[in-house]
Amino acid sequence: MFGKEIIEYSPFQDEDKGTFGIKGTGENGEEVGHIVLTLNGETARSLSVLVSPGYWNKGIGTTLLQEAEALALARGATEIFVPEVANEKAAEFLKKRGYSVGETAYKRL
Ligand SMILES: CC(C)(COP(=O)(O)OP(=O)(O)OC[C@H]1O[C@@H](n2cnc3c(N)ncnc32)[C@H](O)[C@@H]1OP(=O)(O)O)[C@@H](O)C(=O)NCCC(=O)NCCS
């Protein structure tokens, strides 16, 4: 039931917007999720964490988050914020992955 899809995870960078992140692509080339980050000094911010509803609960969000944390760390970040925690599921998702969740979510890298 789970894990049948083969998802390709690829880093991207948008020089104009000053953003970077990871994109998840499905077998047919469709985007199934992404995470978009900015980095100011040693502080990374995740502007968007999104997995398409049909692909939830398959570990894609976890992989995107882990890959994004590794990217941010490699670029010199020491901490990461998720400034807008969308809802209770997102809050639980982040808490279970080591974030302190209040009005924003925070993790030391
Ligand atoms: C929040 C969100 C990113 C999570 O994405 P996701 O791909 O469903 O996340 P995961 O599959 O990695 O993890 C979700 C759950 O699936 C379970 N799961 C992960 N891999 C699994 C697998 N291979 N088999 C079965 N279950 C699995 C996990 O146990 C996890 O549950 P838990 O939090 O109780 O541990 C997604 O629901 C989403 O895009 N929501 C809408 C936008 C949003 O809220 N964004 C977050 C803003 S902060």
The ligand as an ORCA input file, in Angstrom:
! r2SCAN-3c Opt
* xyz 0 1
  C       2.241     18.142      6.799
  C       2.637     17.433      5.514
  C       3.768     18.182      4.840
  C       3.091     16.018      5.853
  O       3.489     15.358      4.664
  P       3.473     13.780      4.524
  O       4.161     13.440      3.266
  O       2.110     13.256      4.719
  O       4.385     13.371      5.755
  P       4.934     11.929      6.135
  O       4.272     10.907      5.314
  O       6.402     11.980      6.105
  O       4.537     11.791      7.624
  C       3.181     11.833      7.971
  C       2.818     10.574      8.681
  O       2.896      9.469      7.813
  C       3.497      8.354      8.489
  N       4.361      7.685      7.569
  C       5.516      8.143      7.104
  N       6.069      7.235      6.271
  C       5.213      6.197      6.204
  C       5.230      4.970      5.508
  N       6.219      4.632      4.678
  N       4.198      4.151      5.671
  C       3.195      4.476      6.495
  N       3.120      5.628      7.188
  C       4.120      6.471      7.032
  C       4.310      8.882      9.590
  O       4.211      8.030     10.698
  C       3.702     10.251      9.828
  O       2.890     10.163     10.927
  P       3.405     10.704     12.292
  O       3.570     12.184     12.135
  O       2.304     10.336     13.201
  O       4.707     10.020     12.545
  C       1.433     17.304      4.552
  O       0.360     16.747      5.246
  C       0.978     18.595      3.913
  O       1.507     19.019      2.877
  N      -0.031     19.263      4.498
  C      -0.621     20.477      3.949
  C       0.303     21.663      4.012
  C       0.880     21.824      5.352
  O       0.207     21.739      6.363
  N       2.186     22.083      5.374
  C       2.940     22.231      6.590
  C       3.107     23.662      6.926
  S       4.030     23.763      8.417
*
